[in-house]
Amino acid sequence: MTGRAASLPPSGYSTPQTLFLDGDAPVARVYPERGRGPRDFHFGRLGLSPVLTGELAAGFARATGPAGTRRTIPSADGLFETLRSFANLILTRPRPAACVGELRAGYVLELRMLGTREGNAVVLALRTVLRGVDGVPNEFRDALYTPVRATNPRAAVQAYTEAEFRQIRRAARRIVRAAVTRIRAARAEADRYLSGDPLPGDACFRAGTKAAKLAYIAVHGGVPRRDSGKVRYSSCADRCGPRWT
């Protein structure tokens, strides 16, 4: 057989470090297969005990390292977020697990009882991170590797029947039409007042009446208000003076 020889690392190449400490907290550095620079994941942010934090970080580094299955930044980010969800679950317990040896099946059972994609995602993430880790209790491992059932979409809850929805829509249309009619009538009344040519004998166009108020709102977009937001006059006649008080 003939062909092109596989490319080899340059002389003196060494595998980059993927797990190190930032102070006392472990940090996993992920080098994606292509296209982007590395990204650091700070496990001290999970809030767990130092031992359990280190164990999860080591499992994460294996899963995202050269021989791992999570070799892109988005997949590594998703894995870290599911571990954060698991950490939040642990921290709700009166006595949170301090190491993998203290993990109990109840954690997994609680995730499965949720019946959600998020719960199943955490279970699958734990399988990835804890694969090959020594000291995991058998009861926890058995619960973890029980087949994950597909989540069934929740049926929509109907608060109203279709006939009731039709009645609601009809009532809403009546309300909207009535509101549009009132708005158009008020706009016409304000325009007539602003034109300075009221209908002969129409007393509603005197200053201080409803038409005057509508005209002010049409021009200024609202009634006069103080800095506190309260209306600055108690009647329209008050606003007709030289100053607002």
C-alpha positions as CSV (number, residue, x, y, z in Angstrom):
1,M,0.0,0.0,0.0
2,T,1.1,3.5,-0.7
3,G,-0.1,6.8,0.6
4,R,0.9,9.9,2.5
5,A,2.5,9.4,5.9
6,A,0.6,10.6,8.9
7,S,1.8,13.9,10.2
8,L,3.7,13.7,13.5
9,P,4.1,16.2,16.3
10,P,7.3,18.2,16.1
11,S,10.3,17.0,18.0
12,G,10.1,17.8,21.7
13,Y,6.3,18.0,21.7
14,S,4.6,17.2,24.9
15,T,0.9,16.9,25.7
16,P,-0.4,20.3,27.1
17,Q,-1.5,20.4,30.7
18,T,-5.3,20.1,31.0
19,L,-5.7,20.2,34.8
20,F,-4.0,22.6,37.2
21,L,-4.7,24.6,40.3
22,D,-5.7,28.2,40.6
23,G,-5.0,28.9,44.2
24,D,-6.6,26.0,45.9
25,A,-9.3,25.3,43.3
26,P,-8.8,23.0,40.2
27,V,-9.1,24.4,36.7
28,A,-9.6,22.2,33.7
29,R,-8.3,23.6,30.4
30,V,-10.0,22.3,27.2
31,Y,-8.1,22.4,23.9
32,P,-10.7,22.0,21.1
33,E,-9.9,19.8,18.1
34,R,-10.1,22.7,15.7
35,G,-10.8,26.3,15.1
36,R,-10.6,27.9,18.6
37,G,-8.2,28.5,21.4
38,P,-8.3,26.7,24.8
39,R,-10.9,27.6,27.5
40,D,-10.6,27.2,31.2
41,F,-13.3,25.8,33.4
42,H,-13.0,26.8,37.1
43,F,-14.4,24.1,39.3
44,G,-14.1,26.1,42.5
45,R,-17.3,27.8,41.3
46,L,-19.3,24.7,42.0
47,G,-19.1,25.3,45.7
48,L,-18.4,21.6,46.6
49,S,-15.9,20.1,49.0
50,P,-12.3,20.3,47.9
51,V,-12.1,16.5,47.5
52,L,-15.2,16.1,45.5
53,T,-14.4,19.1,43.4
54,G,-11.0,17.7,42.5
55,E,-12.5,14.3,41.6
56,L,-15.1,15.9,39.3
57,A,-12.5,18.1,37.7
58,A,-10.2,15.2,37.0
59,G,-13.1,13.3,35.4
60,F,-14.0,16.3,33.4
61,A,-10.4,16.7,32.2
62,R,-10.3,13.1,31.0
63,A,-13.6,13.5,29.1
64,T,-12.4,16.7,27.4
65,G,-8.8,15.7,26.9
66,P,-7.1,14.0,23.9
67,A,-8.8,10.6,24.5
68,G,-12.1,12.0,25.6
69,T,-15.5,12.3,24.0
70,R,-16.2,16.0,24.6
71,R,-13.7,17.7,22.3
72,T,-15.4,20.9,21.3
73,I,-15.9,24.0,23.4
74,P,-19.8,23.8,23.2
75,S,-19.8,20.2,24.3
76,A,-17.4,20.9,27.2
77,D,-19.4,23.9,28.2
78,G,-22.6,21.8,28.3
79,L,-20.9,19.1,30.3
80,F,-19.7,21.7,32.9
81,E,-23.2,23.2,33.2
82,T,-24.7,19.8,33.9
83,L,-22.1,19.3,36.6
84,R,-23.1,22.7,38.0
85,S,-26.7,21.5,38.2
86,F,-25.6,18.3,40.0
87,A,-23.5,20.4,42.4
88,N,-26.6,22.5,43.2
89,L,-28.5,19.3,43.9
90,I,-25.8,18.1,46.3
91,L,-25.8,21.4,48.1
92,T,-29.5,21.2,48.9
93,R,-28.9,18.2,51.1
94,P,-28.4,18.6,54.9
95,R,-25.1,16.8,54.6
96,P,-23.7,17.2,51.1
97,A,-21.4,14.5,49.8
98,A,-17.8,15.4,50.3
99,C,-16.3,12.8,47.9
100,V,-17.4,10.3,45.3
101,G,-17.5,7.6,48.0
102,E,-20.4,9.5,49.7
103,L,-22.5,9.7,46.6
104,R,-25.8,7.9,47.1
105,A,-28.4,6.5,44.7
106,G,-30.9,9.1,46.0
107,Y,-29.2,11.8,43.9
108,V,-29.7,9.9,40.7
109,L,-33.3,8.8,41.6
110,E,-34.2,12.5,42.3
111,L,-32.8,13.4,38.8
112,R,-34.8,10.6,37.2
113,M,-38.0,11.5,39.0
114,L,-37.9,15.0,37.4
115,G,-38.7,13.3,34.1
116,T,-37.1,16.2,32.2
117,R,-34.4,16.4,29.5
118,E,-32.3,18.5,32.0
119,G,-32.4,15.7,34.6
120,N,-31.5,13.0,32.0
121,A,-28.7,15.2,30.7
122,V,-27.1,15.4,34.2
123,V,-27.3,11.6,34.5
124,L,-25.6,11.1,31.2
125,A,-22.9,13.7,32.2
126,L,-22.2,11.9,35.4
127,R,-21.7,8.7,33.4
128,T,-19.1,10.5,31.3
129,V,-17.2,12.2,34.1
130,L,-17.3,9.2,36.6
131,R,-16.3,6.6,34.1
132,G,-13.4,4.6,35.4
133,V,-13.3,6.6,38.7
134,D,-12.5,4.4,41.7
135,G,-14.5,4.5,44.9
136,V,-17.9,5.2,43.5
137,P,-20.5,3.2,45.6
138,N,-22.1,0.3,43.8
139,E,-25.6,1.6,44.6
140,F,-24.9,4.9,43.0
141,R,-23.2,3.3,40.0
142,D,-26.2,0.9,39.5
143,A,-28.7,3.8,39.7
144,L,-26.5,5.8,37.3
145,Y,-26.3,3.1,34.6
146,T,-30.0,2.1,34.7
147,P,-31.2,2.9,31.1
148,V,-32.5,6.4,30.8
149,R,-36.0,6.6,29.6
150,A,-37.0,9.1,26.9
151,T,-38.9,12.0,28.3
152,N,-42.5,12.3,27.2
153,P,-43.6,15.7,26.2
154,R,-46.0,17.1,28.7
155,A,-49.6,17.4,27.5
156,A,-50.8,21.0,27.3
157,V,-53.2,21.9,30.0
158,Q,-56.3,23.6,28.6
159,A,-57.9,26.0,31.1
160,Y,-60.8,26.8,28.7
161,T,-62.8,24.8,26.2
162,E,-62.6,25.8,22.5
163,A,-66.1,27.2,22.8
164,E,-65.0,29.4,25.7
165,F,-62.0,30.5,23.8
166,R,-64.3,31.6,21.0
167,Q,-66.4,33.6,23.4
168,I,-63.3,35.2,24.9
169,R,-62.0,36.2,21.4
170,R,-65.4,37.7,20.5
171,A,-65.6,39.7,23.7
172,A,-62.0,40.9,23.2
173,R,-62.8,42.1,19.7
174,R,-65.9,44.0,20.9
175,I,-63.8,45.7,23.6
176,V,-61.1,46.6,21.1
177,R,-63.6,48.0,18.6
178,A,-65.3,50.1,21.3
179,A,-61.9,51.4,22.4
180,V,-61.0,52.3,18.8
181,T,-64.3,54.2,18.4
182,R,-63.7,56.1,21.6
183,I,-60.1,57.0,20.6
184,R,-61.2,58.2,17.2
185,A,-64.0,60.3,18.7
186,A,-61.7,61.9,21.3
187,R,-59.1,62.6,18.6
188,A,-61.7,64.3,16.5
189,E,-62.9,66.4,19.4
190,A,-59.4,67.5,20.3
191,D,-58.7,68.4,16.6
192,R,-61.8,70.5,16.5
193,Y,-60.8,72.3,19.7
194,L,-57.3,73.0,18.4
195,S,-58.7,74.3,15.0
196,G,-60.3,77.2,16.9
197,D,-63.5,76.7,15.0
198,P,-65.9,75.0,17.3
199,L,-69.4,74.3,16.1
200,P,-71.8,77.2,16.7
201,G,-73.4,77.0,20.1
202,D,-71.3,74.0,21.2
203,A,-70.6,74.7,24.8
204,C,-68.2,71.8,25.2
205,F,-65.4,73.8,23.5
206,R,-65.1,76.3,26.4
207,A,-61.6,76.4,28.0
208,G,-61.5,73.9,30.9
209,T,-63.9,71.4,29.4
210,K,-63.3,67.8,28.3
211,A,-62.3,69.0,24.8
212,A,-59.6,71.3,26.2
213,K,-58.2,68.5,28.2
214,L,-58.2,66.2,25.2
215,A,-56.5,68.9,23.1
216,Y,-53.7,69.2,25.7
217,I,-53.1,65.5,25.8
218,A,-53.1,65.3,22.0
219,V,-50.4,68.0,21.9
220,H,-48.2,67.0,24.9
221,G,-48.8,63.3,25.1
222,G,-50.1,63.4,28.6
223,V,-51.4,65.6,31.5
224,P,-49.0,68.0,33.4
225,R,-47.2,66.2,36.2
226,R,-44.8,67.1,39.0
227,D,-41.4,65.6,39.4
228,S,-43.0,63.0,41.7
229,G,-45.2,61.9,38.9
230,K,-48.4,63.3,40.4
231,V,-50.8,65.3,38.2
232,R,-50.1,69.0,38.6
233,Y,-53.7,70.2,38.5
234,S,-57.0,69.2,39.8
235,S,-59.1,70.6,37.0
236,C,-58.5,71.7,33.5
237,A,-59.2,75.3,34.5
238,D,-56.1,75.2,36.7
239,R,-53.9,74.6,33.7
240,C,-55.3,77.6,31.7
241,G,-53.4,80.1,33.9
242,P,-50.0,81.5,33.2
243,R,-48.2,79.1,35.5
244,W,-48.6,75.5,36.8
245,T,-48.7,75.1,40.5
